[in-house]
Amino acid sequence: MKYRCYLFDFDYTLADSEKGIVGCFHTTLRKLGYEDVPDESIRRTIGLPMEEAIRRIAGIETAAECERFLVNYRREADEKMTPNTHFYPETVPLLEKLRSLGAGVAVISTKTRHRIMEKFLADDAAHLIDFVIGCEDVETLKPSPEGILAACRRFGAETSEVIYTGDNTVDAEAAQAAGVDFAAVLTGTTERAAFEALPHVKIMKNLGELLA
């Protein structure tokens, strides 16, 4: 095993939550009187900080209106997100393999910690990770390295012992800023060429290739 600790993004990396996210955005846009947008416009923001996604999708600029949108979005998400989020077929087998090898495993995401844990608990998979660092646990979101570096400290690991896997260029940039290796997975909306322009040790079709 090359690395001591394996860190992962969540949306489009460990799990496909597209149906839940897209549905919650459509409902919130309509409820608050905003013009609806195509599914693809929402898909392209998955993995970004929510405030940035809201700005891009709804064109909201003020902090107060962004917060109003977010409050309403979260009400929808409380009902719809976890039932419409599914681990990729490779996710649980990979995490089980890492556990059997004694590796540290954590999730570093711009999604909320409690929403991620809700999915792991719902699938009886919480024992497969050591902890989650979500958006409420950091002051600066990706591409800031804050979450990754916090995970390194919690594991007591050197950056050379850590790899971060994600589906978005902000994940690659966060890994670069933290000084850890990065593996890209093509299960999101980011194409291979975008990752080839950034430091990486691997570009994978899916998580099943991580230990290959």
C-alpha positions in Angstrom: 0.0 0.0 0.0 1.7 3.2 -1.2 -0.3 5.6 1.0 -1.1 5.6 4.7 -4.2 7.7 4.3 -6.8 8.0 1.6 -9.0 11.1 1.4 -12.0 11.4 -0.8 -14.4 14.0 -2.1 -18.1 12.9 -1.9 -20.4 14.1 -4.7 -19.6 12.4 -8.0 -16.6 10.7 -6.3 -17.9 8.3 -3.8 -21.6 8.8 -4.6 -24.0 10.0 -7.3 -26.3 12.5 -5.7 -27.2 14.2 -8.9 -30.9 13.3 -8.8 -31.3 14.8 -5.3 -29.3 17.9 -6.0 -31.0 18.7 -9.3 -34.4 18.0 -7.9 -33.9 20.3 -4.9 -32.6 23.1 -7.1 -35.5 22.9 -9.4 -38.1 22.9 -6.6 -36.4 25.8 -4.8 -36.1 27.9 -7.9 -39.8 27.5 -8.6 -40.8 28.0 -5.0 -38.9 31.3 -4.7 -40.1 32.6 -8.1 -36.8 32.2 -10.0 -36.6 31.2 -13.6 -35.9 27.4 -13.8 -32.7 26.2 -15.6 -31.7 23.1 -17.5 -30.5 20.1 -15.6 -27.0 20.5 -17.1 -26.6 24.0 -15.6 -27.1 22.4 -12.2 -25.0 19.4 -12.8 -22.0 21.6 -13.7 -22.1 23.2 -10.2 -22.1 19.9 -8.3 -19.0 19.9 -6.0 -18.7 23.7 -5.8 -19.5 25.5 -2.5 -23.3 26.0 -2.3 -23.1 29.7 -2.3 -21.2 29.6 -5.6 -23.6 27.1 -7.0 -26.6 29.3 -6.1 -24.9 32.4 -7.6 -24.3 30.6 -10.9 -27.7 28.9 -11.1 -30.0 31.6 -9.8 -27.9 34.7 -10.5 -28.1 35.7 -6.9 -25.5 38.2 -5.7 -26.6 39.4 -2.2 -25.6 37.4 0.8 -29.1 37.7 2.4 -30.9 36.4 -0.7 -28.3 33.6 -1.1 -29.0 32.6 2.5 -32.8 32.7 1.9 -32.3 30.4 -1.1 -30.1 28.1 0.9 -32.6 27.8 3.8 -35.3 26.7 1.4 -33.0 24.4 -0.5 -32.0 22.6 2.8 -35.7 22.1 3.6 -36.0 20.2 0.3 -32.8 18.4 0.9 -33.8 17.1 4.3 -36.6 15.2 2.6 -35.1 14.3 -0.8 -31.3 14.2 -0.7 -30.3 10.9 1.0 -33.0 8.7 -0.6 -31.8 10.0 -4.0 -28.0 9.6 -3.3 -26.4 6.3 -4.2 -22.8 5.0 -3.7 -21.1 4.0 -6.9 -20.7 0.2 -7.3 -17.0 0.5 -6.7 -17.2 2.6 -3.5 -18.0 0.2 -0.7 -15.7 -2.6 -2.0 -12.8 0.0 -2.3 -13.5 1.3 1.3 -13.7 -2.2 2.6 -10.3 -3.0 0.9 -8.7 0.1 2.4 -10.0 -0.9 5.8 -8.6 -4.4 5.5 -5.2 -2.9 4.6 -5.3 -0.7 7.7 -5.4 2.6 5.8 -6.9 5.8 7.3 -10.0 6.9 5.3 -11.8 10.2 5.4 -14.1 12.4 3.3 -13.3 16.0 2.6 -16.2 17.8 0.9 -18.0 21.1 0.4 -21.2 19.2 1.3 -22.3 19.3 4.9 -20.8 16.7 7.2 -24.2 15.7 8.6 -25.6 15.1 5.1 -22.7 12.8 4.2 -22.9 10.9 7.4 -26.6 10.5 6.9 -25.8 8.5 3.7 -23.1 6.4 5.3 -25.4 5.6 8.3 -28.4 4.8 6.0 -26.2 2.2 4.2 -24.6 0.8 7.3 -21.2 1.9 6.0 -20.1 4.4 8.7 -17.5 1.9 9.9 -15.7 2.2 6.6 -14.5 5.8 7.3 -12.7 7.5 10.1 -14.3 10.9 9.9 -15.8 13.5 7.6 -14.7 17.1 7.2 -17.6 19.0 5.6 -18.3 22.7 4.8 -19.3 23.5 8.4 -15.9 22.3 9.7 -13.6 24.7 7.8 -13.4 28.5 7.3 -12.2 28.3 3.7 -13.6 25.8 1.2 -11.8 24.0 -1.7 -9.7 24.9 -3.6 -8.3 25.9 -0.2 -6.2 23.1 1.3 -7.7 23.7 4.8 -9.8 20.5 4.9 -7.1 18.3 3.6 -4.5 19.6 5.9 -6.9 19.3 8.9 -7.3 15.6 7.9 -3.6 15.1 7.8 -3.2 16.5 11.3 -6.0 14.3 12.6 -4.3 11.2 11.2 -0.9 12.4 12.3 0.3 11.8 8.7 2.9 13.6 6.6 1.5 15.0 3.3 3.7 12.5 1.5 1.6 9.7 3.0 -1.7 11.0 1.8 -3.6 10.9 -1.4 -6.8 12.8 -2.2 -9.3 11.6 -4.8 -11.9 13.8 -6.5 -13.9 14.5 -9.6 -13.5 18.3 -10.0 -10.6 20.6 -10.7 -11.2 22.3 -7.4 -10.2 19.0 -5.8 -7.0 18.8 -7.8 -6.2 22.4 -6.9 -6.9 21.8 -3.2 -4.6 18.7 -3.2 -1.9 20.7 -5.0 -2.2 23.5 -2.4 -2.0 21.0 0.4 1.1 19.2 -1.1 -0.6 15.8 -1.3 -0.9 13.5 -4.3 -4.1 13.7 -6.3 -6.1 11.0 -8.2 -8.9 12.2 -10.5 -12.0 10.2 -11.2 -14.1 10.8 -14.3 -17.5 10.0 -12.8 -18.4 13.7 -12.6 -18.7 16.4 -15.2 -15.0 17.3 -15.5 -13.3 15.9 -18.6 -9.9 14.2 -18.7 -8.2 17.2 -20.4 -8.9 19.5 -17.5 -7.2 17.1 -15.1 -4.2 16.5 -17.4 -3.4 20.2 -17.0 -3.1 19.9 -13.2 -0.7 17.7 -11.0 -2.1 14.2 -10.6 -0.8 10.7 -10.1 -3.8 9.0 -11.8 -6.9 9.7 -13.9 -9.5 6.9 -13.5 -12.8 6.0 -15.1 -14.0 5.0 -11.6 -12.8 4.3 -8.1 -12.1 0.7 -8.8 -8.9 1.7 -10.4 -7.5 3.5 -7.4 -5.5 0.6 -6.0 -4.7 -1.0 -9.4 
